Every structure is written in C-alpha cells, then in structure tokens.
Amino acid sequence: MDRQTKTVHTQQMNPDSYGALNMPVYNSAAFGFPTAKSMADAFVGRTNAPTYSRVTNPTVTFFEERVKDLSGAQNVFAFNSGMAAISCTLLALAASGKNIVTSAHLFGNTVSLLKNTLGRFGVETRFIDLLDCEAVANAIDDNTACLFLEIITNPQLEVADLRMLASAAHQHNVPLVADTTIIPFTQFSAASLGVDIEVLSSTKYISGGATSLGGLVIDYGHFPQLYRTMKFELLYNIGSYMTPQVAFMQTNGLETLDLRYRVQADNALELARRLRQVPEITNVNHIGLTDNKFHQLATEQFGGTYGAMFTIDLEDKQKCFDFIDNLQLISRATNLFDSKSLAIHPASTIFGAFAGSQRRAMNVRDTTVRLSIGMESVDDIYNDIVQALTK
C-alpha cells in the first residue's frame, strides 16, 4: 500500500460506537474495567487496554500506531515535546558511570541536557567529531550507552555517515540513536542506514502548522531494554506522555505531512539557489546545493530530499539583526517547519546562554541567520528577503 494511502487508512483499534471516521479525543484520565483480572492484565501489559492517561490513552495510542505503520518500527512512544522524547530515550539507555558519544554540533538544549542535566547524575558525554571515523571508534567503549546524533545538525547543517556510525556502534553492541527532526521519517528509511532508535520533535513537520508540541521515539526493536524501561518505568515515573488533544491534532497533521513537506522542501531549495546571487549574502548553506560538501552523502542517505531549513551569512551580527527587523512576511520566531516562514539569529537566541568560546567551538557564528521555509509563494518569500537586505 502506498505511504499516503496508509497514512489516512490506519484502522482504529476498536470501532467507534458512532462510526466516526476520525479517531475521537478521549478526554478521560482513567478507564473502567469489567473485572479485577482484566484490570490487572492491562496494568502489567498482558493486554493493550488503556489504564490511565499518564501512561496510555486511546487517542495517543492510535497516533503511535499510525506512526508505527508508516515507519515499520516495532514500538513507538509519543511524548509531550521533542526534548521529552530525547530525555526519556537517554534515561532509558544510560546510567551513572555510562557514557554517551555524540557531537558538539547539536541543538543547544540537547547539549545542555547531556552536559549539565545528565552530567549531574554521573553520565559522561564525549563530544567528538562524528565525521572522523577514527575518533568515533576510539570514543566508544564497554561503558558507552549509545551513539547519538542529529542527521542534519541545527544550525550547522553537518551530515554524518550513518552507515559508518552504525558499524562502529554495533561492533560494541551499542545503539545508534538519531534525531531525525530535520527530514520527516516518512521520506527515508533510517533503519536501513543502521539507525536503531529515532527521536524527533513532532512539533515540527507533523503537527501541521505548529499547532501543538510533541515528540516521538521510534524504536526498531534491536535493543529490548529501551521498550521495557520506557513502557514500564519512564511513562509511569516521568509523566511526559503526549496528551489526547495533541495526539488528535498530530494524527490529522500526519495526513497532510507528505504534501506540505514537498512544498516546503522545494521552496527552500529554490530560495537557496536564488539567494546565492544576492550580493549582501556572504554564504548560503543548504545541503541541497550541489557544491555543498555534504550534498552527495545527504543524497545517498535521504533519497534526494534535503529538508526545509537553511542558513545565510551576512557581514556581521548587526546586519543580521537589521535584516531580521526589516522582514515583513517572514516571522521573527523560533521553531522549525511551521507553515509560515520563520527567521532567527541562533547565536543570540537558541545558543544565547553559551559563552562566545563555546559557540565558536560549536560552529555557531554571529553572522548566521537560520531560515525555516514555509508554504508561501517562493517569489513572495524571496522578495521579502531581498527587501529586508536592501532596505
């Protein structure tokens, strides 16, 4: 069955009594049982009946099942943000005395989670160059809990070789965990590239115009401890399960994901090509450009699609601020992959709490503006950028 057909025809676990074609929103904290035994069976996982909405809810389960159908995963867990998905995954895999191998080129809060939050609980993070095969091999040891990366780093737009990383990790029986937020999981097969666990912010493409916050853990079943810990410990103890209202909105968002993504990704690539001719811009960084150093690898891994985010560099920080202030159509906002185009200065916002030396080590420059491209006319977006540069 075609992916788009499958997206809109995932069957509900139990038929709705009124024949609703959309999965209803079950705004209920608790669920009744016909017998004490059926209640016991549900609580220990012998059946899939919902127990309590901090742990299971029919609307959320339906969203998880739809993602499972589309991804081919063994298990899917829905959380109330992308950071919650990352946090719970790392908590499930790591422990005091263990280490996580990753890159310093990560989203700012992910770096803080690894270095500060998990560091306080005795988890070591080894920040290395994931483009260096030898460095990767040397960093992984018997105490490594996982190898973690973003498939396209934000905002550096660095692309690592997933097959190389998977080979290095699997030699030590270590899971490869990939944040796949930048390109939807429906556009390529992470599992075929050696990824064991995907984490992503469903706030982005999936929510359908930034309607809601959410996160997903897509588990291909290669490391069973993730499922056990997630299902019977973290969902109960952490309390970061997705709400039914969000699951309803994001289920609907999934139905138009493929259509919206193609428009946004095509817009981004066309804009990147045009903006290279604008003299006020000193650099355009988009992995879809054929002379980008990561273009060939990205094409091989992601099947010829490159996401809807890219960056431009201007003369200095003040030029960046002036440009952002002059925008009339593009919104000044954080987030990615809203239906509207967005602009942000990463060094002073997302990475604003980091010292200048830290930002330089992470290759986050004062001259960079990040653009998330929406569904507007590509001519209108281009004209807004040009007028903001020349005003």
N, C-alpha and C positions, 0 to 999 in steps of 0.2 A: 504493500500500500504506500502511495506517495506520502511524503512527510506532511505536506499541508493538509491532505485528507485525514491523516491520522491525528493531526492536531485538533481538528474540530469534531472528531468522532470517537474520542475516548469514552468508553462506557462507564456510567456511574456504577459503583459497587452494588448498591441496592436501588431498585426502581423507585422513582418518586411517586408518592400516592396520587399526585395530581397530574403526573405525566410531564413535569417541567423539562424542557429541553436543556436549560442551563442548570448546573448544579446549584441548589439553594444555599443560602448562607445560614448555617446553623449557629445562631447566636445563643448558645447554651453552654454554661460552664460544665455541667455534669449530664450524664446519660443513664437512664434506668436499665435494669436487667430483670429478666423473668425469674431467675433463680440465683441462689447464692453461688452455685457451681459455675454458672455462665459468667458471673461477675469475677470469680477467681480466675477462670480461664483467660478472660480479657486482660486482667491486671498483670499476669505473668507471661503474656504473649502467645498463649496457645490458640487464641482467635484474634481476628482483626477488629473486633467490636470496639467502638470508642469508649473511653473510660472517663477522661477529664480533659478539658480543652487546653490545659497547660502541656499536655503530652500527646493527645490525639483528638482530632476534630474531623468530622466527615468532609467538610468543605476543603480543609487543608490537605487531607489525605487524597482527595480527588485531584488537587493540583499536583501533589507529589507523584501520583500515578501517571498523570499526563506527561510530566517531565521524564519519568522512567520509560514510558513508551517511546518518547522521541529520542532519548539518549541511548537506549539499550542498557541502562545501568541496572545493577542488581538492587540497589537501595537508593532512595532519595529522601533527604530531610530538608524541610522548609523552616527557615528562621526569620526573625523579625528585622534583620539587616544583613548586609554582606559581611560586616565586621563580626557579627554574631556567628555567622557560618564559619568564618576563618577561625575565630577564637575557639569555638567548640571542637572543630576538627583538630586543632593543635593540642587542645586539652585532652582529647581522646587518644592522641598518639604519643604525647610527650609526658615526662615526669621528671622530678628532681634528679639531677645527675645525668640526664639525657641532653643531647644537643640537636639543634635544627640547623641544617646547612641551607643557606639562601644567598641572595644578592642584596647589596645595599641599595640597589635601584628598585625600590618598592614604593607603593603609596605611603604617605607619611604616617598615617595611623597604624598601618601594618608594621612599619619599622618600630614605632613606639610600643606596640603590643609585644613584639618579640624582645626588644632590648630592655624595656622598662617593666612591663607587667609580668611577663613570663620570667624575666630575669630575677625578679624578687622571689620567685618560687623555686629557684635553683635550676632553671632550664637555660643552658648556654646557647647563644645564637652565633653561628660562624658566618660572618658576612664575607663572601668571596666573589670573585669574578666568574660567573656561570658560563662565560664564553670560553674559559680556559679549561680544557679537558683535564690537564694535569692537576690544576688547582682543585677541581671538583673531586677527582679520585683521591687526592691527598686529604681532603677535608672530611670525607665520610669514614666513619669507623664503627666499631661494635656498639657504641652508645648513641649512634645517630637515630633519632626518632623519625625523621622524614627529610626529604629534599623538597624545598618549597620555592616556587617562583611565580611570577606573572608571565603569561605567554607573550604579552607585549607590555613593557613596563610603562608606567604612568608617572611623569610625562616624558621620560627619556626616549620612549619608543625603541627599546632594545629588544631583540628577539634572540632567544637561546635555542639551541638544537635540542629538541625534546627527546629524540631517539638517543642521542648521546647521554643526556642526563638520566634517562630511564635505564640505560645499560649500566651506568656507574652505580645508580641506586640499587638496582636489582641484584647486582653482584654481592651486595651486603644484606639482601632481603629487607631493603628499606623502601617505603612507599614514595612515589613521586606525586606530590600534591601541587596542582596547578590552578592558579586564579585565572579563569577564562572569561572574565567580565568583558574584556575589550572586543572580543568576537563571539557572538552567540554560539552556544553549544550545538545548535541546530545546523550550523554552517560547516562544521568539520568534525571528524572523529578523533577526539582526544585519546580515547582508549587505544586506537590503532597506532598512535605515536608513543605509547608506553605509559601514558598517564594513568595512575591508579585511582586518584580522587580529584574531582573538580570542585572548586569552590567559586562562587560568583555572587555578585550583587544583582539580584533580580529587580532592584530599584531601577536599574538602567534600561536596557532594551525591552525587557519582558513586561514591565509594568504598563507600558503603552502611554508614553507622555508624562512620565514622572508622577503617576497618580498615587504611589504608595511605596513604602520602604519594605524591602525583603531581601533574603539571601537564600542560597541553595547549596547543599552539599550533595554532589552526585558521586556515588560510590560504586565502583565496578566490581566489588566483592573480592578483591585479591588479598585484602588484609582484614580478616573477620573481626579482629578486636575493635575496629572502628565501629562496626554495626552494633556489637554488644554494648560497648561503652556509651555510644550515642543513644541507643534505644532504651537502655535500662538504667542509665545513670544520669547523663547530662540533660536529657529532656526533662527529667524529674527534678534535678538539682539546680539547674541554672535558670530555667524559666524564660527561655528566649525563643520559644516556638512561635511560628507565624500565627497571626490572628485570622479568623474565618473571613472577616471583611476584606482583608488584604488578599487572601487566597482567591476569593471570588474575582477581585479586580485583576489579579495577575493571571488567572486562568483565562479570562477574556483577552488580556493582553497577549497571551501566547498565540491566540488565533490569528492575530494580525502581525505577529513578530516578523515573519519572513518578508511580508510585503513592505513593512516600514523599514526594516533593516536595509533592503536593497536600495531604496530611495536614498536613505541617509548615507550609506557607504558610497554610492555612486556620486552623490553631491560632494562628499568630502574629497574624493579623488579628483573630480573635475576642478574643484576650487584650488586644490594644491597645485595642480598643473598651471592654472591661470595665474596664481599668486607668485609664482616664480618669476614672472615678468614684471612685477611691481617693484620699482627701484627702492622704495622705502623699506622693503623687507630684505634683511640680510641673509636669511635662511628659511627654507620651508622643509620641515621634517615630516615626511609621510612615507610609510614603508611601501605604499603602492607605486611610488615613483621608481622607474626602472633603474635609475642610477643610485638609489638608496642602498647602503651596504648590507641591509638585511632583506632586500627585496626578494632575492632568489630563494633564500631559506623560508621566508614567510609564504611565498607562493607554493613551495613544496608542502609546507605543513598545513596551510589553511585553505588550499584549493583555489587560490586566485581572488580571495576577498581579504580586505585589509582593515576593516573597522571604520568608524565614523568620527575618529578623533585624530587631529594632527596639531603640530605646533608651528608657530612662526617666531622668528627672532627679529628684534628691532635694534636700533642703535644703542639704547641704554634703558634703564628702568623707567625714567621719566617719560620717554617716548612710549613705553608700554602702557603706562598709566593714562597718558593723553589719548592714546588710541582707544583704550577701553572706555574712557569717559565720553568719547565722541561717537560711540556706536549708537545707532538709532533703532535698528531692527534686532540685532543680536543682543541677547540679555546678558547683563553682568551677574553671573551666578555660578555657584559650584554645581556639582552633579555632572553626569555624562549621559548622552543619548536620550535626552528629552526630545519631544517632537519639535521643540524650538531650539534654535542655535544658541549656544552659550559661550561666553569668553571669561577667562580667569587668568590672573597672574600667579602661577603656582608658588613662586619663591616667597611671596609676601602673604600668602593665604594658607594653602594646604601645608606648606613647609615653613610657615612663618615662625613657628616655635623652635625651629632648629637654628643653631648658630651658623654664621656665614661659612665657617670652615666645614661644618657638617654638610651644608647644602652643596658646597663645591665638591666634596668627596662623593656625593650622591649624583653629581652632574645635573643639579637643578640650578639653572642660570637666572640671573636678574633680568636678562634680556629676552626671556621666553614668555610668550603668551600661548595658552592652550585653548584650542577651539574645538568644541563639540558641535558637530554639524547636524542640523535638524532636517525637517521635511519641507521647508520653504523652497520657493523657486531658487535655483542655483544662481540665476542672474541677480536676484534681489539680495542674496547673501553677499555675493561678490561686490555689488555696488555699495553696500553698506560698509564693507571692509575698506574699500578704496577711498570712500568719502571720509571715513574716520582717520585714515592715514594722512590724507592731504588737507584736511580742514585746518 
